Amino acid sequence: MGVYLLVIGEISLLSFIQNRLRNTYLMVITLSLILLVGLRPLLLGTDTGSYVDLFNGIVNGRYWDSSLSNLFSGRFEIGFLDFVKLSADFTDNPRFLLLSSAVVMYVPLAIYIKKESLNPTLSFLIFFTLTYFPQSMSAMRESMAVGFLMLAVVSLNNSYRWWPPFVWIFIAFLFHRSAILFLLVLVLKRYRFTAKKATVAVVGSMLVALSFTKIFTFILKYIPSYSYYSNNVGALSVKTALIMNIALSLLLLIVASMDKSHEESVNTNRWMLLLAICVYTISFVFNGFDRMAMVFLFAQIILVPNAIAKLQDEQLRKLLNVLLGAICVLYFVVVLIYRPDWLKITPYFM
């Protein structure tokens, strides 16, 4: 756990240069994250071992079909398979796969925070201590896909052309099929986020949860690879984690409501965070679905810091920054100590 606390300390202590030397700050923190994830033990993280086995299998001549015919049916997405094959062409050391995938995850993160965040320090703290960073240690394919989705959001907010977001979403889809869900964001962003619409969305997710078994059976007809998740039955520990994730997401959404502006980017991020809450709600009856929240959850690392940064009261702004940062760090430490099975990223040194 000590290595994670060192990174939290680095993010916090270097905050004094985030305004004067913004690019330097982003580069230092991003490099630290890449090294932390890329140099982790080859079996640290729920799915890391399966990716290492895939890499070793390709090195040893095992054939994996990454043609378009396996776009929906294969265990691994064709974009990810080609990425692993390309990595194996450089070296037979699986460490290179972890490092190169970390670059794909965190360089887009740095660009996303640089372009969108008004407070990089708080953005990095929320990212590191809540769901996304621990998941990136396990869910390599989806984390890489989320990196491309971050670029989709950047292009959405900073490009006058309509097609760049769709290109990034398609690339993300080639690494993890859940990225297709991000198309919901492009639809919902057209509508103003309101409490009434949020309530309807949550109630709708509850109804989906009640009938999810039938829905999932239908999905398996077209995406049989998802049968991998068919035995995920909700255990008490998992449901407790879901309750905590929903509570934290609701807390962040409430804090973000202090931003009274109607900017398009703010509206988009609110919808994304709400969609993550809806996914968590459905996950009460289907554990494997909770990872899908990553497709939307990264909005919290921009939405909340920006809402606080826009407050006119400087003292209140400083208080909320410290208070929210402390809550995030406390949550992270408590989970690592008392519920390490939720994150599965300890011990770092095996």
C-alpha positions in Angstrom: 0.0 0.0 0.0 2.9 2.3 0.6 3.7 2.8 -3.1 0.1 4.0 -3.7 0.4 6.5 -0.8 3.7 7.8 -2.3 1.9 8.5 -5.6 -1.0 10.3 -3.7 1.7 12.3 -1.9 3.4 13.2 -5.2 0.1 14.3 -6.7 -0.7 16.5 -3.7 2.8 18.0 -3.0 3.4 19.0 -6.6 0.1 20.8 -6.8 1.9 24.1 -6.2 3.3 23.9 -9.7 0.1 22.9 -11.5 -0.7 26.5 -12.6 2.8 27.8 -13.3 4.2 24.6 -14.9 1.0 22.8 -15.9 2.6 20.7 -18.7 5.5 19.7 -16.4 3.0 18.7 -13.6 1.0 16.6 -16.1 4.0 15.0 -17.5 5.5 14.0 -14.1 2.3 12.6 -12.7 1.5 10.7 -16.0 4.9 9.2 -16.2 4.6 8.0 -12.5 1.3 6.4 -13.3 2.7 4.7 -16.4 5.6 3.3 -14.4 3.4 2.2 -11.5 1.0 0.3 -13.8 3.6 -0.9 -16.3 6.1 -2.3 -13.7 3.5 -4.1 -11.6 3.9 -7.8 -11.0 2.7 -9.9 -13.9 -0.1 -11.4 -11.8 -1.3 -8.2 -10.0 -4.9 -7.4 -11.1 -7.9 -9.6 -11.7 -7.3 -10.1 -15.4 -3.6 -9.4 -15.8 -2.7 -13.0 -15.8 -5.0 -13.8 -18.8 -3.4 -11.0 -20.8 0.1 -12.2 -20.0 -1.0 -15.7 -21.0 -2.4 -14.3 -24.3 0.9 -12.5 -25.0 3.0 -15.6 -24.2 0.7 -17.7 -26.4 1.2 -15.4 -29.3 5.0 -15.3 -28.8 5.0 -19.1 -28.8 3.1 -19.2 -32.1 -0.5 -19.6 -31.0 -2.9 -18.2 -33.6 -5.6 -15.7 -32.7 -8.0 -14.7 -35.4 -8.3 -10.9 -35.3 -10.3 -10.6 -38.6 -13.6 -8.7 -38.8 -15.5 -12.0 -38.7 -14.7 -12.2 -35.0 -15.8 -8.6 -34.3 -18.5 -9.8 -31.9 -17.8 -13.5 -31.3 -14.2 -13.6 -30.1 -13.1 -13.6 -26.4 -10.8 -10.7 -27.1 -11.6 -7.7 -29.3 -9.8 -7.6 -32.7 -8.1 -4.2 -32.0 -6.7 -5.5 -28.7 -5.5 -8.7 -30.3 -3.6 -6.7 -33.0 -2.1 -4.5 -30.3 -0.9 -7.6 -28.4 0.5 -9.1 -31.6 2.3 -5.8 -32.4 3.8 -5.8 -28.9 4.9 -9.4 -29.3 6.7 -8.5 -32.5 8.9 -6.1 -30.5 9.9 -8.4 -27.7 9.0 -11.7 -26.0 8.9 -10.0 -22.6 5.3 -9.5 -21.4 6.5 -6.5 -19.3 6.4 -4.6 -22.6 2.7 -5.3 -22.9 2.0 -3.8 -19.5 4.1 -0.7 -20.2 2.8 -0.1 -23.7 -0.9 -0.5 -22.6 -0.2 1.9 -19.7 0.9 4.5 -22.3 -2.3 4.0 -24.2 -4.3 4.4 -21.0 -2.5 7.4 -19.5 -1.4 9.7 -22.3 -5.0 10.3 -23.3 -5.7 10.9 -19.6 -3.1 13.6 -19.5 -4.6 15.2 -22.6 -8.1 15.0 -21.2 -7.1 16.6 -17.9 -5.0 19.3 -19.7 -7.9 20.2 -22.0 -10.8 19.9 -19.7 -9.8 20.3 -16.0 -9.5 23.6 -14.1 -7.8 21.7 -11.2 -5.5 18.9 -12.4 -4.5 18.0 -8.8 -8.1 17.2 -7.7 -8.7 15.5 -11.0 -5.7 13.2 -10.5 -6.7 12.5 -6.9 -10.3 11.5 -7.9 -9.0 9.4 -10.7 -6.4 7.6 -8.6 -8.4 7.0 -5.4 -11.8 6.1 -6.7 -12.8 3.5 -9.3 -10.8 4.2 -12.5 -7.2 3.7 -11.5 -7.8 0.4 -9.6 -9.8 -0.9 -12.6 -6.9 0.0 -14.9 -4.7 -2.4 -13.1 -7.1 -5.2 -13.9 -9.3 -4.3 -16.9 -6.6 -3.6 -19.5 -8.8 -3.8 -22.6 -11.5 -1.6 -21.2 -9.1 0.9 -19.7 -7.4 1.3 -23.1 -10.8 1.8 -24.7 -11.6 4.5 -22.1 -8.4 6.3 -23.1 -9.8 6.6 -26.6 -13.2 7.7 -25.2 -11.4 10.5 -23.4 -10.1 11.7 -26.7 -13.6 11.4 -28.1 -14.8 13.8 -25.3 -11.9 16.2 -26.0 -12.8 16.2 -29.7 -16.4 16.6 -28.9 -15.7 19.8 -26.9 -12.9 21.2 -29.0 -13.8 20.3 -32.6 -16.3 21.9 -35.0 -16.4 18.7 -37.1 -19.0 16.1 -36.3 -16.9 13.0 -37.2 -13.9 12.9 -34.8 -15.8 11.6 -31.8 -17.2 8.8 -33.8 -13.8 7.8 -35.0 -12.5 7.6 -31.4 -15.5 5.7 -30.3 -15.0 3.2 -33.1 -11.3 2.7 -32.1 -12.3 2.3 -28.5 -14.9 -0.3 -29.6 -12.1 -2.3 -31.3 -10.5 -2.6 -27.8 -13.6 -3.2 -25.8 -17.2 -3.7 -27.0 -18.6 -1.8 -24.1 -17.4 1.4 -25.7 -20.4 1.2 -28.1 -22.5 2.4 -25.1 -20.8 5.8 -25.3 -23.1 6.5 -28.2 -25.8 7.1 -25.6 -23.8 10.1 -24.5 -23.9 11.6 -28.0 -27.7 11.2 -27.9 -28.3 12.5 -24.4 -26.0 15.5 -24.6 -28.6 17.1 -26.9 -31.0 17.3 -23.9 -30.6 19.5 -20.9 -29.8 17.5 -17.7 -32.5 18.0 -15.0 -33.4 16.3 -11.8 -36.6 15.0 -13.3 -34.8 13.4 -16.2 -32.3 11.9 -13.8 -35.0 10.4 -11.7 -36.6 8.8 -14.8 -33.3 7.4 -15.9 -32.6 5.8 -12.5 -36.2 4.3 -12.3 -35.7 3.0 -15.9 -32.4 1.3 -14.8 -34.3 -0.4 -12.0 -36.8 -1.7 -14.4 -34.0 -2.9 -16.7 -32.4 -4.7 -13.7 -35.7 -6.5 -12.9 -35.8 -7.9 -16.5 -32.1 -8.2 -17.1 -32.0 -11.9 -17.4 -34.2 -11.9 -20.4 -32.3 -9.0 -21.9 -28.9 -10.6 -21.4 -30.1 -13.9 -23.0 -31.1 -11.9 -26.0 -27.7 -10.1 -26.1 -25.9 -13.5 -26.0 -27.5 -14.5 -29.3 -25.6 -11.7 -31.0 -22.5 -11.4 -28.8 -21.8 -14.9 -27.6 -18.5 -13.9 -26.1 -20.4 -12.3 -23.2 -21.2 -15.8 -21.9 -17.9 -15.3 -20.0 -20.0 -13.2 -17.6 -23.0 -15.4 -17.4 -22.1 -16.9 -14.0 -21.6 -13.6 -12.2 -24.0 -13.8 -9.3 -24.2 -11.0 -6.9 -22.4 -11.7 -3.6 -23.0 -9.6 -0.5 -19.4 -8.1 -0.6 -19.9 -7.1 -4.2 -23.3 -5.5 -3.5 -21.8 -3.6 -0.6 -19.1 -2.2 -3.0 -21.8 -1.3 -5.5 -23.7 0.7 -2.8 -20.5 2.5 -1.9 -19.8 3.3 -5.6 -23.4 4.6 -6.1 -23.2 6.7 -2.9 -19.8 8.2 -3.9 -21.1 8.9 -7.4 -24.3 10.6 -6.0 -22.1 12.7 -3.7 -20.0 13.8 -6.6 -23.0 14.6 -8.7 -24.5 16.7 -5.8 -21.2 18.6 -5.5 -21.1 19.1 -9.2 -24.6 20.7 -9.0 -23.0 23.8 -7.5 -22.0 24.6 -11.1 -25.1 26.5 -12.3 -23.7 27.1 -15.8 -25.4 25.4 -18.8 -22.2 24.8 -20.7 -22.5 21.9 -23.1 -19.5 20.1 -21.6 -21.0 20.3 -18.1 -24.3 19.0 -19.4 -22.5 16.1 -21.1 -20.5 15.2 -18.0 -23.6 15.2 -15.8 -25.3 12.7 -18.2 -22.1 10.5 -18.2 -22.0 10.3 -14.4 -25.7 9.6 -14.2 -25.3 6.8 -16.8 -22.6 5.3 -14.5 -25.0 5.3 -11.6 -27.6 3.6 -13.8 -25.1 0.9 -14.8 -24.2 0.3 -11.1 -28.0 -0.1 -10.4 -28.3 -2.8 -13.0 -25.2 -4.5 -11.6 -27.1 -5.4 -8.5 -28.4 -8.4 -10.5 -25.4 -8.9 -12.7 -21.9 -8.4 -11.3 -20.1 -8.4 -14.6 -22.0 -5.3 -15.7 -20.4 -3.0 -13.2 -17.2 -2.7 -15.2 -19.3 -1.0 -18.0 -19.6 2.0 -15.7 -16.0 2.8 -16.6 -17.2 3.9 -20.0 -19.0 6.9 -18.3 -17.4 7.2 -14.9 -14.3 9.1 -16.0 -16.5 12.3 -16.3 -16.2 12.7 -12.5 -12.5 13.6 -12.7 -13.5 16.7 -14.7 -17.0 17.6 -13.6 -16.4 17.9 -9.9 -13.1 19.8 -9.8 -14.4 22.3 -12.4 -17.6 22.9 -10.3 -15.5 23.7 -7.3 -13.1 25.8 -9.3 -15.9 28.0 -10.5 -17.0 29.0 -7.0 -16.5 32.7 -6.3 -15.8 32.2 -2.6 -12.1 31.4 -2.4 -12.2 30.1 1.2 -15.1 27.8 0.4 -13.3 26.7 -2.8 -10.1 25.8 -0.7 -12.2 24.0 1.9 -14.1 21.9 -0.6 -10.9 20.9 -2.4 -9.3 19.8 0.8 -12.4 18.1 2.1 -13.2 16.2 -1.1 -9.5 15.2 -1.5 -9.4 13.9 2.0 -12.7 11.9 1.5 -11.3 10.3 -1.6 -8.0 9.4 0.0 -9.7 8.1 3.1 -12.0 5.9 1.1 -9.1 4.5 -0.9 -7.0 3.7 2.2 -9.9 2.1 4.1 -10.8 -0.1 1.1 -7.2 -1.2 0.7 -7.0 -2.1 4.4 -10.4 -3.6 5.1 -11.7 -4.6 1.7 -8.7 -5.4 -0.6 -10.8 -7.8 -2.6 -12.8 -4.9 -4.0 -9.8 -3.4 -5.7 -7.4 -6.4 -5.9 -4.3 -4.3 -6.3 -2.4 -5.3 -3.2 0.2 -6.3 -2.3 2.0 -4.4 -5.0 5.4 -6.1 -4.3 4.8 -9.8 -4.5 
